[in-house]
Amino acid sequence: MEPTQKVKKSVRIRLEKEAAKLLPTGGPSTAHLVNIPTSPRKMRLVADLVRGKKVTQALGLLRFEANIGAEKIEKLLLSALANWQQHNEEERIEDANLYISEIFVDEGRQLKRLRPAPQGRGHRIRKRSNHVTLKIDTKVEKLRSKGAKEAATTENPKADAKS
């Protein structure tokens, strides 16, 4: 057995980074927003709007959504897209078939303030904040044979009427 050598912290960090570069890339990319000064309830409305959607479709929805949270989530989605591009330099974003695999909104800290009330009292005001986590991943579509498509349309006559 070899005796273990003590390695400087800076050398160990550099070696870990080099080892991480050799690992296979791909998989989901994550982005976080912390302490956004809007209530989690309002932000969840926007998160529910884009959950499970393709990235291009979600960007289109967020661009024209009137809610203030849409602007923040759009910026977060662009950040996650840049993270994905950083890990998958050889792939094009257009060809990757990316979708929002997971998005959730957690409560952040609350700032507690007092609002003057009648007769010398004070009412407590809670200024809420939230944390948003967003993950994007590639969706692999299953290829169906021509016979399977025909069988599916004969079983479901409503699909024929919509076509």
Backbone as JSON, one array per atom type, in Angstrom:
{
  "sequence": "MEPTQKVKKSVRIRLEKEAAKLLPTGGPSTAHLVNIPTSPRKMRLVADLVRGKKVTQALGLLRFEANIGAEKIEKLLLSALANWQQHNEEERIEDANLYISEIFVDEGRQLKRLRPAPQGRGHRIRKRSNHVTLKIDTKVEKLRSKGAKEAATTENPKADAKS",
  "N": [[0.82, -1.19, 0.0], [0.45, 2.21, -0.81], [1.58, 5.1, 0.85], [-0.66, 7.71, 1.67], [-0.53, 10.85, 0.12], [-0.3, 14.21, 1.16], [-2.18, 16.74, -0.28], [-2.24, 19.98, -1.63], [-4.94, 22.28, -1.19], [-5.71, 23.87, -3.39], [-4.6, 22.47, -5.53], [-6.0, 20.07, -5.33], [-8.62, 20.94, -5.89], [-8.31, 21.79, -8.54], [-7.69, 19.32, -9.76], [-10.08, 17.95, -9.31], [-11.84, 19.46, -10.88], [-10.8, 18.97, -13.44], [-11.26, 16.22, -13.58], [-14.03, 16.25, -13.56], [-14.56, 17.34, -16.05], [-13.94, 15.24, -17.71], [-15.98, 13.45, -17.29], [-19.03, 12.02, -18.59], [-21.17, 14.22, -20.39], [-24.34, 15.94, -20.42], [-27.79, 15.3, -19.59], [-30.05, 16.71, -17.1], [-30.26, 20.3, -16.73], [-29.9, 22.85, -14.3], [-31.29, 25.76, -12.73], [-31.41, 28.39, -10.36], [-33.35, 30.77, -8.54], [-33.18, 33.07, -5.96], [-34.71, 34.46, -3.08], [-36.75, 36.21, -4.26], [-38.63, 39.1, -4.41], [-41.58, 38.64, -4.36], [-44.81, 37.26, -3.69], [-45.02, 33.75, -2.94], [-47.33, 32.51, -3.84], [-48.26, 34.0, -6.03], [-46.13, 33.61, -7.76], [-46.25, 30.87, -8.17], [-48.44, 30.6, -9.82], [-47.47, 31.38, -12.32], [-45.44, 29.51, -12.63], [-46.9, 27.14, -12.82], [-48.01, 27.54, -15.27], [-46.0, 27.08, -17.18], [-44.94, 24.59, -16.63], [-43.72, 21.47, -17.7], [-43.79, 22.13, -20.39], [-42.41, 22.65, -23.73], [-39.24, 24.25, -24.18], [-39.04, 26.38, -26.03], [-41.73, 26.99, -26.47], [-42.47, 27.7, -23.86], [-40.92, 29.99, -23.46], [-42.14, 31.72, -25.29], [-44.71, 31.91, -24.13], [-44.09, 33.12, -21.68], [-43.01, 35.55, -22.43], [-45.15, 37.16, -23.19], [-46.83, 37.17, -21.03], [-48.67, 38.83, -18.5], [-48.21, 38.86, -15.79], [-46.03, 39.76, -13.09], [-44.19, 37.89, -12.22], [-43.6, 36.37, -14.43], [-41.64, 37.6, -15.94], [-39.37, 37.26, -14.35], [-39.18, 34.44, -14.26], [-38.79, 33.9, -16.93], [-36.24, 34.95, -17.33], [-34.86, 33.23, -15.66], [-35.26, 30.81, -16.99], [-33.83, 31.28, -19.34], [-31.31, 31.37, -18.21], [-31.03, 28.72, -17.3], [-31.03, 27.49, -19.78], [-28.65, 28.48, -20.83], [-26.9, 27.23, -19.06], [-27.34, 24.56, -19.77], [-26.36, 24.63, -22.37], [-23.69, 25.12, -21.85], [-22.87, 22.7, -20.76], [-23.34, 20.95, -22.83], [-21.81, 21.39, -25.33], [-21.44, 20.43, -27.91], [-23.92, 19.99, -29.0], [-26.87, 21.35, -30.62], [-29.23, 23.78, -29.56], [-31.72, 23.94, -30.78], [-32.05, 21.42, -31.91], [-32.21, 19.73, -29.76], [-34.62, 19.19, -28.44], [-35.69, 20.26, -25.98], [-37.31, 20.46, -22.78], [-39.22, 21.71, -19.96], [-38.53, 20.04, -17.25], [-38.87, 20.11, -14.53], [-40.16, 22.38, -12.19], [-40.33, 24.36, -9.4], [-41.65, 26.29, -6.66], [-40.61, 27.68, -3.71], [-41.14, 28.9, -0.35], [-39.56, 31.89, 0.69], [-37.68, 34.02, 2.85], [-39.51, 36.06, 5.21], [-40.2, 39.46, 5.49], [-41.02, 41.33, 8.2], [-43.21, 43.87, 8.92], [-44.63, 46.84, 10.47], [-47.77, 48.33, 10.21], [-49.35, 51.35, 10.77], [-52.31, 51.51, 12.77], [-55.74, 52.22, 13.73], [-56.37, 53.86, 16.92], [-53.87, 53.7, 18.16], [-52.79, 51.2, 17.7], [-50.98, 48.59, 15.94], [-50.79, 46.97, 12.83], [-49.55, 43.91, 11.62], [-47.55, 43.52, 8.79], [-46.68, 41.25, 6.34], [-44.06, 40.86, 4.27], [-43.56, 38.91, 1.71], [-41.25, 36.52, 0.24], [-39.71, 34.44, -2.3], [-38.28, 31.32, -3.5], [-37.16, 29.98, -6.53], [-36.78, 27.04, -8.41], [-35.61, 25.56, -11.33], [-35.56, 23.05, -13.77], [-34.28, 21.81, -16.81], [-34.53, 19.44, -19.45], [-33.77, 16.92, -21.95], [-36.2, 15.61, -24.15], [-37.03, 12.44, -25.17], [-38.53, 11.29, -27.93], [-40.67, 8.62, -28.72], [-40.41, 6.56, -31.52], [-42.94, 5.64, -33.7], [-44.27, 2.91, -35.5], [-45.63, 2.71, -38.86], [-47.85, 1.07, -39.06], [-48.67, 0.96, -36.38], [-49.53, 3.56, -35.99], [-51.73, 3.65, -37.71], [-53.38, 1.76, -36.5], [-53.88, 3.0, -34.09], [-55.39, 5.2, -34.89], [-57.68, 3.98, -35.94], [-58.77, 2.84, -33.69], [-59.46, 5.07, -32.21], [-61.85, 7.03, -33.1], [-62.36, 9.76, -32.77], [-59.94, 11.03, -33.05], [-59.57, 10.91, -35.79], [-61.56, 12.63, -36.65], [-60.68, 15.09, -35.76], [-58.41, 15.51, -37.27]],
  "CA": [[0.0, 0.0, 0.0], [1.17, 3.47, -0.85], [1.13, 6.08, 1.84], [-1.39, 8.8, 1.03], [0.2, 12.11, 0.16], [-1.11, 15.37, 1.42], [-2.24, 17.58, -1.47], [-2.76, 21.31, -1.34], [-6.35, 22.45, -1.53], [-5.84, 24.42, -4.75], [-4.28, 21.39, -6.46], [-7.1, 19.12, -5.26], [-9.76, 21.53, -6.59], [-8.01, 21.74, -9.98], [-7.81, 17.93, -10.2], [-11.51, 17.61, -9.32], [-12.44, 20.11, -12.05], [-10.36, 18.24, -14.62], [-11.97, 14.94, -13.59], [-15.43, 16.51, -13.91], [-14.62, 17.57, -17.49], [-13.84, 13.96, -18.39], [-17.22, 12.72, -17.11], [-19.96, 12.26, -19.7], [-22.04, 15.37, -20.19], [-25.74, 15.71, -20.73], [-28.67, 15.27, -18.44], [-30.77, 17.95, -16.84], [-29.56, 21.49, -16.27], [-30.67, 23.48, -13.24], [-31.04, 27.16, -12.41], [-32.1, 28.78, -9.14], [-33.54, 32.17, -8.18], [-33.33, 33.08, -4.51], [-35.23, 35.68, -2.45], [-37.46, 37.09, -5.18], [-39.58, 39.79, -3.54], [-42.99, 38.51, -4.67], [-45.35, 36.18, -2.89], [-44.91, 32.46, -3.61], [-48.6, 32.17, -4.47], [-48.29, 34.65, -7.35], [-45.1, 32.99, -8.6], [-46.69, 29.51, -8.52], [-49.36, 30.72, -10.96], [-46.66, 31.42, -13.54], [-44.72, 28.23, -12.72], [-47.85, 26.14, -13.31], [-48.28, 27.85, -16.67], [-44.95, 26.57, -18.07], [-44.48, 23.26, -16.2], [-43.86, 20.4, -18.68], [-43.83, 22.65, -21.76], [-41.13, 22.77, -24.43], [-38.56, 25.49, -23.81], [-39.4, 27.46, -26.96], [-43.12, 27.34, -26.2], [-42.5, 28.38, -22.56], [-40.38, 31.35, -23.65], [-43.19, 32.49, -25.94], [-45.76, 32.19, -23.15], [-43.6, 34.03, -20.64], [-42.73, 36.87, -23.0], [-46.37, 37.95, -23.3], [-47.62, 37.05, -19.8], [-48.71, 40.13, -17.82], [-47.81, 38.71, -14.39], [-44.65, 40.21, -12.84], [-43.33, 36.72, -12.04], [-43.23, 35.81, -15.73], [-40.37, 38.22, -16.34], [-38.3, 36.62, -13.57], [-39.04, 33.04, -14.66], [-38.21, 33.92, -18.28], [-34.8, 35.16, -17.16], [-34.35, 31.99, -15.07], [-35.27, 29.8, -18.05], [-32.69, 31.58, -20.2], [-30.12, 30.97, -17.47], [-30.96, 27.25, -17.36], [-30.67, 27.17, -21.16], [-27.21, 28.74, -20.96], [-26.23, 26.16, -18.31], [-27.41, 23.35, -20.59], [-25.45, 24.83, -23.5], [-22.33, 25.01, -21.33], [-22.56, 21.28, -20.55], [-23.53, 20.22, -24.09], [-21.31, 22.31, -26.34], [-21.47, 19.85, -29.25], [-25.31, 19.9, -29.47], [-27.59, 22.6, -30.87], [-30.41, 23.9, -28.72], [-32.89, 23.7, -31.61], [-32.17, 19.99, -32.19], [-32.16, 18.95, -28.52], [-35.97, 18.89, -27.96], [-35.66, 20.54, -24.54], [-38.56, 20.8, -22.11], [-39.08, 22.01, -18.54], [-38.84, 18.79, -16.57], [-39.27, 20.35, -13.14], [-40.11, 23.76, -11.72], [-41.08, 24.5, -8.16], [-41.5, 27.55, -5.96], [-40.62, 27.53, -2.25], [-41.2, 30.16, 0.38], [-38.31, 32.47, 1.15], [-37.85, 34.68, 4.15], [-40.54, 37.08, 5.29], [-39.86, 40.68, 6.19], [-42.2, 41.7, 8.99], [-43.3, 45.31, 9.1], [-45.82, 47.28, 11.18], [-48.55, 49.38, 9.58], [-50.15, 52.02, 11.8], [-53.73, 51.21, 12.78], [-56.45, 53.14, 14.63], [-56.29, 53.79, 18.38], [-52.52, 53.41, 18.63], [-52.38, 49.82, 17.44], [-50.21, 48.38, 14.71], [-51.06, 45.7, 12.16], [-48.34, 43.3, 11.06], [-47.5, 43.3, 7.35], [-45.65, 40.26, 5.99], [-43.58, 40.99, 2.9], [-43.08, 37.56, 1.41], [-40.34, 36.3, -0.87], [-39.73, 33.03, -2.69], [-37.15, 30.72, -4.21], [-37.63, 29.2, -7.68], [-35.82, 26.1, -8.98], [-36.08, 25.14, -12.65], [-34.71, 22.05, -14.44], [-34.65, 21.48, -18.18], [-33.96, 18.17, -19.88], [-34.17, 16.56, -23.3], [-37.29, 14.63, -24.2], [-36.82, 11.49, -26.25], [-39.82, 10.85, -28.46], [-40.65, 7.26, -29.23], [-40.8, 6.46, -32.93], [-43.98, 4.65, -33.87], [-44.32, 2.38, -36.86], [-46.78, 3.16, -39.64], [-48.98, 0.2, -38.69], [-49.13, 1.33, -35.05], [-50.26, 4.82, -36.13], [-53.03, 3.34, -38.31], [-54.18, 1.06, -35.5], [-54.29, 3.99, -33.08], [-56.44, 6.06, -35.44], [-58.91, 3.21, -36.09], [-59.31, 2.63, -32.35], [-59.96, 6.32, -31.7], [-62.42, 7.77, -34.23], [-62.33, 11.19, -32.52], [-58.68, 11.54, -33.59], [-59.77, 11.09, -37.23], [-62.42, 13.79, -36.87], [-59.89, 16.3, -35.48], [-57.37, 15.66, -38.27]],
  "C": [[0.86, 1.24, 0.0], [0.68, 4.38, 0.27], [0.42, 7.23, 1.11], [-0.62, 10.1, 1.21], [-0.78, 13.25, 0.42], [-1.01, 16.31, 0.21], [-2.83, 18.93, -1.07], [-4.19, 21.43, -1.85], [-6.53, 22.94, -2.97], [-5.56, 23.34, -5.8], [-5.43, 20.39, -6.5], [-8.33, 19.65, -6.01], [-9.55, 21.48, -8.1], [-8.17, 20.32, -10.51], [-9.27, 17.49, -10.26], [-12.21, 18.22, -10.53], [-12.06, 19.38, -13.33], [-11.07, 16.9, -14.72], [-13.43, 15.13, -13.99], [-15.58, 16.76, -15.41], [-14.6, 16.26, -18.27], [-15.11, 13.13, -18.27], [-18.15, 12.98, -18.29], [-20.9, 13.41, -19.37], [-23.47, 15.01, -20.54], [-26.56, 15.71, -19.45], [-29.3, 16.62, -18.19], [-29.86, 19.09, -16.4], [-30.49, 22.25, -15.33], [-30.3, 24.95, -13.12], [-31.91, 27.52, -11.21], [-32.24, 30.3, -9.08], [-33.85, 32.2, -6.69], [-33.79, 34.46, -4.05], [-35.81, 36.68, -3.45], [-38.55, 37.78, -4.38], [-41.02, 39.82, -4.07], [-43.52, 37.33, -3.87], [-45.24, 34.85, -3.65], [-46.19, 32.07, -4.35], [-48.69, 32.76, -5.88], [-47.28, 33.99, -8.3], [-45.51, 31.58, -9.03], [-47.67, 29.53, -9.69], [-48.59, 30.69, -12.28], [-45.93, 30.09, -13.73], [-45.64, 27.14, -13.26], [-48.15, 26.32, -14.79], [-47.26, 27.18, -17.6], [-44.47, 25.17, -17.71], [-44.76, 22.22, -17.28], [-43.86, 20.85, -20.12], [-42.43, 22.59, -22.4], [-40.55, 24.14, -24.13], [-38.96, 26.64, -24.74], [-40.83, 27.92, -26.73], [-43.23, 28.11, -24.89], [-41.97, 29.8, -22.68], [-41.41, 32.25, -24.33], [-44.31, 32.86, -24.99], [-45.32, 33.25, -22.15], [-43.39, 35.44, -21.17], [-43.96, 37.76, -22.99], [-47.29, 37.81, -22.09], [-47.53, 38.36, -19.02], [-48.22, 40.05, -16.37], [-46.34, 39.09, -14.21], [-43.69, 39.03, -12.68], [-42.86, 36.12, -13.35], [-41.89, 36.34, -16.2], [-39.19, 37.54, -15.63], [-38.09, 35.18, -14.01], [-38.48, 32.94, -16.08], [-36.68, 34.06, -18.19], [-34.15, 33.89, -16.58], [-34.27, 30.89, -16.11], [-34.11, 30.02, -19.02], [-31.37, 31.21, -19.53], [-29.94, 29.46, -17.49], [-30.56, 26.79, -18.76], [-29.18, 27.38, -21.39], [-26.4, 27.68, -20.22], [-26.21, 24.87, -19.12], [-26.44, 23.45, -21.76], [-23.99, 24.68, -23.07], [-21.91, 23.55, -21.17], [-22.61, 20.48, -21.84], [-23.09, 21.1, -25.25], [-21.45, 21.76, -27.76], [-22.89, 19.79, -29.82], [-25.9, 21.29, -29.7], [-28.85, 22.61, -30.03], [-31.67, 23.55, -29.52], [-33.13, 22.21, -31.83], [-32.34, 19.15, -30.93], [-33.53, 18.57, -27.98], [-36.05, 19.07, -26.44], [-37.05, 20.88, -24.02], [-38.28, 21.07, -20.63], [-39.5, 20.77, -17.77], [-39.34, 19.03, -15.15], [-39.15, 21.83, -12.84], [-40.93, 23.81, -10.44], [-40.7, 25.79, -7.45], [-41.62, 27.28, -4.46], [-40.7, 28.9, -1.6], [-39.79, 30.6, 0.76], [-38.54, 33.12, 2.51], [-38.94, 35.75, 4.07], [-39.98, 38.28, 6.04], [-41.12, 41.13, 6.91], [-42.14, 43.18, 9.29], [-44.58, 45.63, 9.87], [-46.47, 48.43, 10.41], [-49.39, 50.04, 10.66], [-51.64, 51.73, 11.64], [-54.42, 52.16, 13.76], [-56.21, 52.83, 16.1], [-54.93, 53.31, 18.86], [-52.04, 52.0, 18.41], [-51.51, 49.77, 16.18], [-50.55, 47.02, 14.13], [-49.77, 45.2, 11.51], [-48.52, 43.07, 9.56], [-46.37, 42.32, 7.08], [-45.29, 40.42, 4.53], [-42.89, 39.68, 2.55], [-42.08, 37.56, 0.26], [-40.35, 34.82, -1.2], [-38.44, 32.62, -3.38], [-37.74, 29.87, -5.34], [-36.48, 28.31, -8.16], [-36.41, 25.56, -10.27], [-35.06, 24.16, -13.24], [-35.22, 21.84, -15.85], [-33.9, 20.21, -18.58], [-34.4, 17.91, -21.31], [-35.26, 15.5, -23.23], [-37.05, 13.74, -25.42], [-38.19, 11.0, -26.69], [-39.68, 9.46, -29.03], [-41.14, 7.26, -30.68], [-41.83, 5.34, -33.04], [-44.0, 4.19, -35.33], [-45.6, 2.85, -37.55], [-48.03, 2.35, -39.27], [-49.54, 0.57, -37.32], [-49.93, 2.63, -35.1], [-51.65, 4.55, -36.7], [-53.94, 2.66, -37.31], [-54.7, 2.03, -34.45], [-55.42, 4.86, -33.61], [-57.74, 5.29, -35.62], [-59.56, 2.95, -34.74], [-59.96, 3.89, -31.83], [-60.55, 7.15, -32.85], [-62.43, 9.27, -34.03], [-61.04, 11.8, -33.08], [-58.81, 11.77, -35.1], [-60.58, 12.35, -37.51], [-61.65, 15.08, -36.67], [-58.88, 16.56, -36.58], [-57.84, 16.37, -39.5]]
}
